[in-house]
Amino acid sequence: MAYGLVPIQGGPGQYNAGGFDEYRITDTEDIFYGDIVVLADDGGINRVANGTSLPSAAAPALGVFVGGRWVTSGKDQKWGQFYDYAAGDTKAYGFVVTNPYVTFKVQGQHATAAAWSDALTGELINPTIAAGSTTTGNSGTYLDLDDTGDADDALRIVDVLRNQDTGTASTTWDVVVQWNALTNLRNTGVTY
């Protein structure tokens, strides 16, 4: 099962992936941990829609959603790994990893089973945006490892993890990625 983009390292010389910025949520859909979000025209954040091939220089991402807080229509304060949208929610804010140098772990998938290989390291790839799980709170975003190499793809594969290498072929691998180019991210004005 895919789990979206999970921050694992903060950037050059940084030992952790800690740190996020808080943005108002204006989306009227659930937003899951590991989803890519964009900054909407109204200043709030929206989840990138299923099947969308984002981000790009023309439609940059803001970052990756890692949780949120909101007040329900019953005036209960909620905190969660994912934003469980309901009509009447107010004061909804999402926590977004906006640092362009963070690396993320994400599930990569092959159409047919393949042996572990680091041949994909350095390849460019777009994420496949898919529905998340209200059971786990995780995004459904994953990488199609059979579709790499376009210069304007959003992500660069940094590593293919050996944690699943049992010597047999597999259709899924854990992959470490980083944003391909800073132009694929919306400039937040923050210097890292």
C-alpha positions in Angstrom: 0.0 0.0 0.0 1.4 3.4 -1.0 2.0 5.9 1.8 2.8 9.2 0.1 5.9 11.3 0.5 7.4 10.9 4.0 10.1 13.4 4.9 13.3 11.7 6.0 16.1 14.2 5.9 16.2 18.0 6.2 18.7 18.8 3.5 22.5 19.3 3.0 24.1 18.5 6.3 20.9 18.5 8.3 20.2 15.3 10.3 16.4 15.5 10.5 13.4 16.4 8.4 11.8 18.5 11.2 10.2 21.7 10.5 7.0 22.7 8.6 5.0 25.8 7.9 1.4 26.3 8.8 -1.1 27.4 6.2 -4.9 27.9 6.2 -6.8 25.0 4.6 -9.4 26.0 2.1 -9.8 22.7 0.4 -13.2 20.9 0.7 -11.7 17.4 0.6 -9.6 15.3 2.9 -5.8 16.0 2.8 -3.6 13.1 3.8 -0.1 12.8 5.4 2.3 12.7 2.4 0.0 14.5 -0.1 1.5 17.2 -2.3 -0.4 20.5 -1.7 -0.6 23.7 -3.7 -1.2 27.3 -2.7 -4.7 28.3 -3.9 -5.6 31.8 -5.2 -7.4 32.5 -1.9 -4.1 32.0 0.0 -5.2 28.6 1.5 -3.8 25.2 0.6 -5.4 22.5 -1.6 -4.5 18.9 -2.1 -3.3 18.1 -5.6 -6.2 16.2 -7.3 -6.0 12.5 -8.1 -4.5 11.8 -11.5 -2.9 15.3 -11.7 0.7 15.4 -12.9 2.1 18.1 -10.6 4.1 20.0 -9.8 5.9 21.9 -12.6 7.4 25.3 -13.2 4.0 26.4 -14.5 2.0 25.0 -11.6 4.4 24.7 -8.6 3.7 22.8 -5.4 3.9 24.4 -2.1 5.2 21.3 -0.3 4.1 18.1 1.4 1.3 17.9 3.9 2.3 16.3 7.3 -0.8 17.0 9.5 -3.3 19.6 10.5 -5.6 21.1 13.1 -9.2 22.3 12.8 -12.3 23.0 14.8 -15.4 20.9 14.0 -18.9 22.3 13.7 -19.5 21.0 17.2 -16.7 23.3 18.4 -14.3 20.4 19.1 -10.6 21.1 18.5 -9.1 18.3 16.3 -5.4 17.5 15.5 -4.6 14.8 13.0 -2.2 13.2 10.7 -4.7 13.9 8.0 -7.4 16.6 7.6 -10.7 14.9 7.8 -12.9 17.5 6.0 -16.5 18.0 7.1 -18.9 20.8 6.2 -18.9 23.3 9.0 -15.2 23.0 9.9 -13.5 26.2 10.9 -10.0 27.4 11.7 -8.5 24.6 9.6 -4.7 24.8 9.2 -2.3 22.4 7.6 1.3 21.7 8.4 3.4 21.7 5.2 7.1 20.8 4.6 8.2 23.6 2.3 12.0 23.2 2.6 13.1 22.4 -1.0 16.1 20.4 0.2 14.2 17.8 2.2 14.4 14.3 0.9 11.4 12.0 1.0 10.8 8.3 1.1 8.0 7.1 -1.2 6.8 3.8 -2.6 7.9 3.1 -6.2 6.0 0.5 -8.2 6.8 -1.6 -11.3 4.1 -3.1 -13.6 6.0 -6.4 -13.5 8.3 -7.8 -10.8 11.9 -6.6 -11.0 15.0 -7.3 -9.0 16.5 -4.6 -6.8 18.7 -2.2 -8.8 20.1 1.2 -8.2 19.9 2.0 -11.9 17.0 4.4 -11.3 19.2 6.7 -9.1 19.4 10.1 -10.7 16.3 9.5 -12.9 13.6 12.2 -13.0 10.0 11.1 -12.3 6.5 12.5 -11.6 4.5 11.3 -8.7 1.2 9.5 -9.4 -1.4 11.2 -7.2 -3.9 8.8 -5.8 -6.6 8.7 -3.0 -5.4 8.4 0.6 -6.7 6.2 3.4 -9.0 7.4 6.1 -7.9 4.3 8.1 -4.2 5.1 8.2 -4.3 8.8 7.3 -1.6 8.2 4.7 -1.6 9.5 1.1 -2.0 7.2 -1.8 0.7 9.0 -3.8 3.4 6.7 -5.3 5.9 6.6 -8.2 5.5 4.7 -11.4 9.0 3.4 -11.8 8.3 2.4 -15.4 7.7 6.1 -16.4 10.9 8.1 -15.8 13.1 10.6 -17.6 11.2 13.7 -18.7 13.3 16.9 -18.0 10.3 18.7 -16.4 9.4 15.9 -14.0 8.9 17.0 -10.4 11.1 14.6 -8.5 14.7 13.2 -8.8 15.4 9.7 -7.5 18.2 9.9 -5.0 18.3 6.3 -3.9 16.5 3.0 -4.2 16.5 1.5 -0.7 17.6 -2.1 -0.1 15.4 -2.6 2.9 13.1 -4.9 0.8 15.9 -6.7 -1.1 15.3 -10.3 -0.3 17.0 -11.5 -3.5 13.7 -12.0 -5.3 11.9 -9.8 -7.8 9.3 -7.3 -6.4 6.8 -4.9 -7.9 7.3 -2.3 -5.1 10.4 -0.6 -3.8 11.0 2.2 -1.3 12.6 5.1 -3.1 14.3 8.3 -1.8 13.5 11.4 -3.8 14.1 15.1 -3.8 12.4 18.0 -5.7 14.0 18.1 -9.2 14.3 21.8 -9.4 13.4 24.7 -7.2 11.2 26.0 -10.0 8.8 23.1 -9.2 8.1 24.6 -5.8 6.3 27.9 -5.1 8.7 30.5 -3.6 7.6 31.1 0.0 10.2 33.8 0.6 11.9 31.7 3.3 15.6 31.2 2.9 17.0 27.8 3.9 
